[in-house]
Amino acid sequence: MALGNKRGPKRSSSSTASTITTLLFIALCVIGVWLLTTNSFTPPQTTTRTATATTSKTFSEDPDTNKYDDRKDQTVFEDNPGLLPNDAIQSDDQNGREDNSTGRPFTNQRHHERLNIGGVTKPDEDERKQIIKENVKRREDMRNKQKQGETQISVESALTQQKLIGNNGNKKETKSTEEMIKQQLQEDAGNQTVNSQEQENQLSDEDNKKRMKQHQDQHVQQKQDTPKNFTTFSDTTLPEKQQPDDKLKTPQQTSQMPQRTTEHKRTNSNSGDTGHSIPQESSESKKSWSTQAIQSETQKERRIEEPNSNHRWQLCNETAGPDFIPCLDNQKAISKLPSTMHYEHRERHCPEKGPSCLVPIPEGYKRSIEWPKSRDKIWYRNVPYTTLAEMKGHQNWVKVRGEFLTFPGGGTQFIHGALHYIDFIQKALPNIAWGKHSRVVLDVGCGVASFGGYLFERDVLTMSFAPKDEHEAQVQFALERGIPAISAVMGSQRLPFPSNVFDLIHCARCRVPWHIEGGKLLLELNRVLRPGGYFVWSATPVYQRLEEDVEIWKAMSSLTVAMCWELVTIKMDRLNSVGFAIYRKPTTNECYDKRNHNNPPMCTNEDDPNAAWYVPLQSCLHRVNTDKAVRGSQWPVEWPNRLYTSPYWLNSSQMGIYGIPFPQDFIKDQKHWKHVVNSLYLKGLGFSWSDVRSVMDMRAVYGGFAAALKNLPLWVMNVENTNAPDTLPIIYERGLFGIYHDWCESFSTYPRSYDLLHADHLFSKLKQRCSIIPVMVEVDRIVRPGGKLIVRDLTMVIAEVENLLKSLHWEIRFINSKDQEGVLSAQKGDWRPQTYLQAASS
């Protein structure tokens, strides 16, 4: 610089010096220009999308991702597939799919311009190397920007309640939900590589802190601090009552089980104590118990038919074939539905008359693999479907391995395994306390139910459900693995569960549009979630900054604040590159009473929150019971003590099912089933329990049968009949689970789902309402080949059931009668009739 335009106190007059100085300056400029133009390094052409906070909206600066058409005004029925690590979204052959016109990896944009998966070609080797270099450079730039705080975004305060409701009301659905789901499946299939731009769209920890702060600020706006004298209950458990010394000891199955023979045991009244002295229900006590049949006004009248012992069995001639579910595959009823926009076609539509035909068995079917091996693999021939393996194999849902389908334990949000994900949730919020504080969980949109399957290792029972839809056989996979699940959908009707019973509800990219239509679906979760319970929402709006995700997050924030849900935490799981938000349901009505706007409105007193059988969804909030003598006002004692503790809301003034004050009734039922299971069921029914995993108690009452089986490696689906006293909340309070059902209709499960069915005085009560033949056909449909049935009933009913089972070629393993009461056990074989039922003419 000393040679260029040097200034001093005096200026030289020599023209020669001036000329030299000028020439040197020009030469330096030329050299500088040459260096710039000949630089061999060219920065990669990246497109950075950042969200800029404005007074109304957050937009993306990328023109490619801002090309919205009329879809922007549509109802969104699924989450973005979001960011997944490279090994998660690559197919097994490691061949990533790329756009042949731009050379860029596919991005998962749910906008106007979709990439044509069918027209994808692979790039040449030079292009592939260039892409890798560019991606490495982008990642380095992204890391540097994150360190400098240049990529942080601020999310504006959530939409007002009025704007949320107004927008939902004005949205036009230009596509059906079915088309949108299919589109989502195509996107999942095409997601085989990660674009570095999506990594930049992931929210930082600082962003999550800001979201938490905004949610808390919104709560402050609509309520004041709780008065010191305001009564609440906390997460701490009540003082533990002394546990009865009646825990069931695991039997020595191999040494104590009777040898299987071709002859069954038949005993008479002189055979001694067989444990079937069954407590009788009191007709007087029924007056003090409500039933689902009374609560639900849509009960159908049933035609009573006498069974025909000479019935000629035929195979069902249905398009669903071996997977026929009568109330979900009723195509005649489905075709007449006026609308399917709320998944009405995935809900129950039972035929007027129950089927009397038998479901065929898949070709090549084998006896199911026993638990716990079944959690990791099943026979392919038992559930011969590969669509999920093709679409979700890269996310470790399910893979095809020779004659097996294997389950690595992954999912869309936990591709590296469910256990890490489960433990990370508890680490994020230790108060969840799996297996102690949180015992009964609902998993919405469960996939193949790996989340629930691995929660068994944390002593947690999970009710998993998903619809019978394009995710082919997902619930059937779960059941074949020995994991509890039902086929159900969040559509236009309430879920078949009581109110305030689940300790925690989980949704991992469950594809449910919680924020639409005034939050009707989220309000249904609020109905079944226990006050003080948690909702874990793991979805792209929680951790992605794409414009659509940001808008969904804002809508959810506004909705959850209006529902008085507390946003407890937002956490990022770096291993799986996903995040989740955890909300908590209030334990008092204080927030409800101090809301600025009654939206969502409070439910009327006439709306019974426990009515759940064919009851339409309601867009309202039920008040929290704060009276300590009312169910829902207190958290149960910790598991396992809750299993043996009489519910706090039922005292001596309440008559029990068997006609004595409830506390004594509860203890009597508990002792009865402990005696029956130990003295008869585990030793004297003529079959082994070693291969029993999935059990259903078809008439559960207090859940005593399930409680007596606690120490065995199995689970029990407790079914509460809709016309029986509503005791299902008691079952949940004990840390067990169950469902409402009317056995004059088909159950919402796949064929060959259960290893053992237990029917205690069920058939004698059903005979007053419907024919016994369709019920026995349903039993035959649900039980696996090799599965068992235990029936306890009146002697004349036992004889009738025995004749029907023989006609179905079941093997009678044990039968006993005494004092007009009988016990029967039988085992299903592989027999199927050879002829098909003639299809009904349309």
Order of alpha helices (4+ residues) and beta strands (2+ residues): alpha-beta-beta-alpha-alpha-alpha-alpha-alpha-alpha-alpha-beta-alpha-alpha-beta-alpha-beta-beta-alpha-beta-alpha-beta-alpha-beta-beta-alpha-beta-alpha-alpha-beta-beta-alpha-alpha-beta-alpha-beta-alpha-beta-beta-alpha-alpha-beta-alpha-beta-beta
